Amino acid sequence: MAGEHTVGVRHTTATDGGRAPMTDDDPLRTDGGTLVERGESAGLTDEPDVPADRDPTLECEEVVLGYPEGEPVIDGESVSIPQGCVTALVGPNGSGKSTLLRGLSNQLTPDDGVVRLDGRAIQNLDTKELARKLGLLSQENVSPSSITVEDLVLHGRYPHRGFFDSLTDEDECAVADALSLAGVDHLRDREVGGLSGGQKQLAWIAMVLAQDTDVLLLDEPTTFLDLHHQLEVMEIIETLKADSEVTIVLVLHDIDQAARYADHVLALDDGSIYARGPPEEVITEDLLHDVFGVAATVERTDRGPRVTAHNAVHDADGNDLNTPPK
């Protein structure tokens, strides 16, 4: 694209080891980290944004995404997510990061264009088939306060279970592995309503991990968390990156986290992709000035670019540089 730079869940009754089985006609399903009623819903370049040795597993082509009664938020962008990599979506508030993620996860139907998962239009996949391939943790996570952490994580197994199926050894192992990786095994019998904000987020991440999908999408997983829990979340990402071939896409506000943990960065500005590529190519002083409205110094380190912000910058009229014109 021209201008782009290179650079409500029900608490079930116990019938199976203290837990009720999830069935095909159970009215609940996992949907972006929320269990809901089933049926709801620097120079110019033309080079692709996927490394040559990585085939895209999730992509969108000339996609237009928006909301009723409004102009498109994303207008005709094409994106290929590198398989087996960690891709960070970065940009200021209102730049379209979460909207793009919603389109990639089939939470928002494009007005035009197509989103493909493993070469198939994502809208053509049924609910269970999509949930076996793609896990989503949204910003809005809702559960009854009385549900235990273990029962919440068990709901991540919904797409792998049939009508009135009991828990299998595979289900038990997936739940145990997810609890362990998320660092909440010691909380398995605690009620979700009694957890801190950081603990709740880790429990929801464990639920998505229990889905055991090839693609994992996380919308602002560290927002509103204290530093300790932010690091715990990003350490989960780092472990998945090192020990699995899961494709991860996450929306981040912290540019330093993107620089440190991501293999691939998409920087959005007012609904358009400003730059895409490895962090060391995308995260530059020009990007921080043009997109984030910040004067900063970027230092190259062994752990990725290190950003030191100095001050906010404004145009000649005193307006923020990253505020779209009205």
C-alpha positions as CSV (number, residue, x, y, z in Angstrom):
1,M,0.0,0.0,0.0
2,A,1.3,3.5,-0.9
3,G,2.9,5.2,2.0
4,E,3.8,2.1,3.9
5,H,7.2,1.8,5.3
6,T,9.4,-1.3,5.2
7,V,10.5,-1.1,8.1
8,G,-22.2,-15.0,30.4
9,V,-21.2,-18.6,31.2
10,R,-23.4,-21.0,33.3
11,H,-21.9,-22.8,36.3
12,T,-22.7,-26.4,35.6
13,T,-23.7,-29.1,37.9
14,A,-21.1,-31.7,38.8
15,T,-21.6,-35.0,37.0
16,D,-18.0,-36.0,36.1
17,G,-15.3,-35.8,38.6
18,G,-16.8,-32.6,40.1
19,R,-17.5,-31.1,36.7
20,A,-20.3,-31.3,34.2
21,P,-19.4,-32.2,30.6
22,M,-19.7,-29.6,27.8
23,T,-21.9,-31.0,25.1
24,D,-22.8,-30.0,21.6
25,D,-26.2,-28.7,22.6
26,D,-24.9,-26.9,25.6
27,P,-25.8,-23.2,24.9
28,L,-22.4,-22.0,25.8
29,R,-19.1,-21.8,23.8
30,T,-15.8,-20.2,24.1
31,D,-15.7,-17.0,22.1
32,G,-12.7,-14.8,22.4
33,G,-12.2,-15.5,26.1
34,T,-15.9,-15.0,26.9
35,L,-18.3,-17.8,27.1
36,V,-21.4,-16.7,25.3
37,E,-24.7,-18.0,24.0
38,R,-24.0,-20.1,20.9
39,G,-25.0,-18.1,17.8
40,E,-23.8,-14.6,19.0
41,S,-21.6,-13.5,17.4
42,A,11.2,4.1,6.3
43,G,11.3,3.7,2.3
44,L,8.4,2.4,0.3
45,T,8.2,-1.3,-0.4
46,D,6.1,-3.8,-2.3
47,E,7.7,-6.8,-0.6
48,P,5.4,-9.2,1.3
49,D,5.4,-9.0,5.1
50,V,6.1,-12.7,5.7
51,P,9.6,-14.0,6.0
52,A,10.6,-16.2,3.0
53,D,10.8,-19.3,5.1
54,R,7.4,-18.9,6.7
55,D,4.1,-19.8,5.0
56,P,1.1,-17.7,6.1
57,T,-1.5,-19.6,8.1
58,L,-3.7,-16.6,8.7
59,E,-4.1,-13.7,6.3
60,C,-6.5,-11.1,5.0
61,E,-6.7,-9.6,1.6
62,E,-7.9,-6.0,0.9
63,V,-10.1,-6.3,4.0
64,V,-12.5,-3.5,5.0
65,L,-13.5,-3.5,8.6
66,G,-15.7,-1.1,10.5
67,Y,-18.8,-0.7,12.7
68,P,-22.4,0.2,11.9
69,E,-23.0,3.9,11.2
70,G,-19.4,4.7,10.9
71,E,-16.5,5.0,8.4
72,P,-14.3,2.0,7.9
73,V,-11.6,1.6,10.6
74,I,-9.5,-0.7,8.4
75,D,-9.9,0.2,4.7
76,G,-8.5,-2.2,2.2
77,E,-5.4,-3.6,4.0
78,S,-3.8,-6.9,3.3
79,V,-1.9,-8.8,6.0
80,S,-0.1,-12.2,6.1
81,I,0.7,-13.5,9.6
82,P,4.0,-15.5,9.6
83,Q,3.4,-19.1,10.7
84,G,5.0,-20.1,14.0
85,C,6.0,-16.6,14.8
86,V,5.0,-14.0,17.4
87,T,3.4,-11.0,15.6
88,A,2.7,-7.8,17.6
89,L,0.2,-5.2,16.5
90,V,1.2,-1.8,17.7
91,G,0.0,1.7,17.3
92,P,-1.7,4.6,19.2
93,N,-5.2,4.4,20.6
94,G,-7.7,4.3,17.8
95,S,-5.3,3.1,15.2
96,G,-7.3,-0.1,14.4
97,K,-5.2,-2.7,16.2
98,S,-8.1,-4.4,18.0
99,T,-10.4,-4.0,15.0
100,L,-7.9,-5.8,12.8
101,L,-7.6,-8.6,15.4
102,R,-11.4,-8.9,15.6
103,G,-11.5,-9.3,11.8
104,L,-8.7,-11.9,11.9
105,S,-10.6,-13.9,14.5
106,N,-14.0,-13.8,12.7
107,Q,-15.5,-11.6,15.5
108,L,-16.1,-8.8,13.0
109,T,-17.3,-9.6,9.5
110,P,-15.5,-7.6,6.7
111,D,-17.5,-5.2,4.6
112,D,-15.2,-6.2,1.8
113,G,-12.2,-8.5,1.2
114,V,-11.6,-11.9,2.8
115,V,-9.8,-13.4,5.8
116,R,-8.3,-16.8,5.3
117,L,-7.2,-19.4,7.8
118,D,-5.1,-22.3,6.3
119,G,-6.2,-21.1,2.9
120,R,-10.0,-21.2,3.6
121,A,-12.3,-18.3,4.1
122,I,-12.7,-18.0,7.8
123,Q,-16.4,-17.3,7.5
124,N,-16.9,-20.7,6.0
125,L,-15.6,-22.5,9.1
126,D,-18.2,-23.6,11.6
127,T,-17.9,-22.6,15.2
128,K,-16.2,-25.8,16.5
129,E,-13.9,-26.2,13.5
130,L,-12.7,-22.6,13.9
131,A,-12.3,-23.0,17.7
132,R,-10.1,-26.1,17.1
133,K,-7.8,-24.0,14.9
134,L,-7.8,-20.6,16.5
135,G,-8.0,-19.4,20.1
136,L,-8.9,-15.8,21.0
137,L,-8.5,-13.9,24.3
138,S,-10.5,-10.7,24.0
139,Q,-10.5,-7.7,26.3
140,E,-14.0,-8.5,27.5
141,N,-13.8,-11.7,29.6
142,V,-17.0,-12.7,31.5
143,S,-17.7,-15.6,33.8
144,P,-19.7,-16.2,37.0
145,S,-17.6,-15.4,40.1
146,S,-18.3,-18.8,41.6
147,I,-16.7,-20.8,38.9
148,T,-13.4,-22.3,39.8
149,V,-10.2,-21.7,37.9
150,E,-10.1,-25.4,36.8
151,D,-13.7,-25.4,35.6
152,L,-13.0,-22.2,33.6
153,V,-9.9,-23.7,32.0
154,L,-11.9,-26.9,31.2
155,H,-14.3,-24.8,29.0
156,G,-11.3,-24.4,26.7
157,R,-11.8,-28.1,25.7
158,Y,-15.2,-27.4,24.3
159,P,-14.2,-27.7,20.6
160,H,-12.6,-31.1,21.1
161,R,-15.5,-32.8,22.8
162,G,-18.7,-34.4,21.5
163,F,-22.2,-34.8,22.7
164,F,-22.3,-35.8,26.4
165,D,-18.7,-36.8,26.2
166,S,-16.9,-37.4,29.5
167,L,-13.5,-36.1,30.1
168,T,-10.7,-37.9,28.3
169,D,-7.1,-38.4,29.4
170,E,-6.3,-35.9,26.6
171,D,-8.6,-33.3,28.1
172,E,-7.1,-33.8,31.6
173,C,-3.6,-33.5,30.3
174,A,-4.5,-30.3,28.3
175,V,-6.0,-28.7,31.3
176,A,-3.1,-29.6,33.5
177,D,-0.6,-28.4,31.0
178,A,-2.5,-25.1,30.5
179,L,-2.7,-24.5,34.3
180,S,1.0,-25.2,34.6
181,L,2.1,-23.0,31.7
182,A,0.0,-20.1,32.9
183,G,1.3,-20.5,36.4
184,V,-2.1,-20.9,38.0
185,D,-2.0,-24.6,39.0
186,H,-2.0,-23.6,42.7
187,L,-5.2,-21.6,42.1
188,R,-7.1,-24.4,40.4
189,D,-9.7,-24.8,43.2
190,R,-10.1,-21.0,43.8
191,E,-13.2,-19.2,42.6
192,V,-12.5,-16.8,39.8
193,G,-14.4,-14.0,41.6
194,G,-11.8,-14.1,44.4
195,L,-8.8,-13.6,42.3
196,S,-6.8,-10.5,41.6
197,G,-6.9,-8.8,38.2
198,G,-3.6,-10.4,37.2
199,Q,-4.6,-13.8,38.4
200,K,-7.8,-13.6,36.5
201,Q,-6.0,-12.8,33.3
202,L,-3.7,-15.7,33.7
203,A,-6.7,-18.0,34.3
204,W,-8.3,-16.8,31.1
205,I,-5.0,-17.3,29.2
206,A,-4.9,-20.9,30.6
207,M,-8.4,-21.5,29.2
208,V,-7.3,-20.4,25.8
209,L,-4.2,-22.5,26.0
210,A,-6.3,-25.5,26.9
211,Q,-8.0,-25.2,23.5
212,D,-4.7,-26.4,22.0
213,T,-4.9,-24.4,18.8
214,D,-2.3,-23.7,16.1
215,V,-3.2,-20.0,16.2
216,L,-3.5,-17.8,19.3
217,L,-4.8,-14.3,19.2
218,L,-4.5,-12.0,22.3
219,D,-6.1,-8.6,22.5
220,E,-4.1,-6.3,24.9
221,P,-3.2,-9.2,27.3
222,T,-1.0,-7.0,29.5
223,T,-3.2,-3.9,29.7
224,F,-4.2,-2.8,33.2
225,L,-1.8,-5.4,34.8
226,D,0.9,-4.6,37.3
227,L,4.5,-5.1,36.1
228,H,4.8,-8.5,37.8
229,H,1.8,-9.9,36.0
230,Q,2.8,-8.3,32.7
231,L,6.0,-10.1,32.8
232,E,4.3,-13.4,33.7
233,V,2.0,-13.0,30.6
234,M,5.0,-12.2,28.3
235,E,6.9,-15.1,29.8
236,I,4.1,-17.4,28.7
237,I,4.4,-16.0,25.2
238,E,8.2,-16.5,25.3
239,T,7.7,-20.1,26.4
240,L,5.2,-20.8,23.6
241,K,7.6,-19.2,21.1
242,A,10.5,-21.4,22.3
243,D,8.7,-24.7,22.8
244,S,5.9,-24.9,20.2
245,E,5.0,-23.9,16.7
246,V,2.0,-21.9,17.7
247,T,1.3,-18.8,15.6
248,I,0.7,-15.9,18.0
249,V,-0.8,-12.5,17.3
250,L,-1.1,-10.0,20.1
251,V,-2.1,-6.4,20.5
252,L,0.4,-4.5,22.6
253,H,0.5,-0.9,23.9
254,D,4.0,-1.3,25.3
255,I,6.4,-0.8,22.4
256,D,9.3,-2.2,24.5
257,Q,7.4,-5.5,24.9
258,A,6.9,-5.7,21.2
259,A,10.6,-5.0,20.6
260,R,11.6,-7.7,23.1
261,Y,9.2,-10.6,22.5
262,A,7.9,-10.3,18.9
263,D,9.5,-11.8,15.7
264,H,7.3,-9.6,13.5
265,V,5.7,-6.2,14.1
266,L,2.7,-4.5,12.3
267,A,2.5,-0.8,13.1
268,L,-0.8,0.8,12.5
269,D,-1.6,4.5,12.1
270,D,-5.2,5.7,11.6
271,G,-6.3,2.4,10.2
272,S,-3.4,1.9,7.8
273,I,-0.3,-0.2,8.1
274,Y,2.6,2.2,8.5
275,A,5.3,-0.4,8.7
276,R,5.8,-4.1,8.9
277,G,8.7,-6.4,9.5
278,P,11.2,-7.5,12.2
279,P,11.3,-5.3,15.3
280,E,14.7,-3.9,14.6
281,E,13.5,-2.6,11.2
282,V,10.1,-1.4,12.3
283,I,10.7,0.2,15.7
284,T,12.6,3.3,14.8
285,E,12.8,6.9,15.9
286,D,10.8,7.9,12.8
287,L,8.1,5.5,13.7
288,L,7.8,6.8,17.2
289,H,7.7,10.4,16.0
290,D,5.3,9.9,13.1
291,V,2.9,7.3,14.6
292,F,3.1,7.8,18.3
293,G,3.9,11.5,18.4
294,V,7.0,10.9,20.7
295,A,10.6,12.1,20.4
296,A,12.7,9.1,21.4
297,T,16.0,7.4,21.1
298,V,16.2,3.8,19.9
299,E,19.2,1.8,20.9
300,R,20.0,-1.6,19.3
301,T,20.6,-4.3,21.8
302,D,20.9,-8.1,21.8
303,R,17.3,-8.3,23.1
304,G,15.9,-6.1,20.5
305,P,15.4,-2.3,20.1
306,R,15.4,-0.4,23.4
307,V,13.3,2.8,23.4
308,T,13.9,5.8,25.6
309,A,11.1,8.3,25.2
310,H,12.0,12.0,25.7
311,N,8.9,14.1,25.2
312,A,5.6,14.3,23.3
313,V,5.7,16.2,20.0
314,H,3.0,18.4,18.4
315,D,2.4,20.0,15.1
316,A,2.6,23.8,14.4
317,D,-0.9,24.3,15.8
318,G,-0.1,22.4,19.1
319,N,-2.1,19.3,18.1
320,D,-0.9,15.8,18.9
321,L,0.7,14.3,15.8
322,N,-1.1,11.0,16.2
323,T,-4.6,12.5,16.4
324,P,-6.4,12.0,13.1
325,P,-7.8,15.2,11.5
326,K,-11.5,15.8,12.0
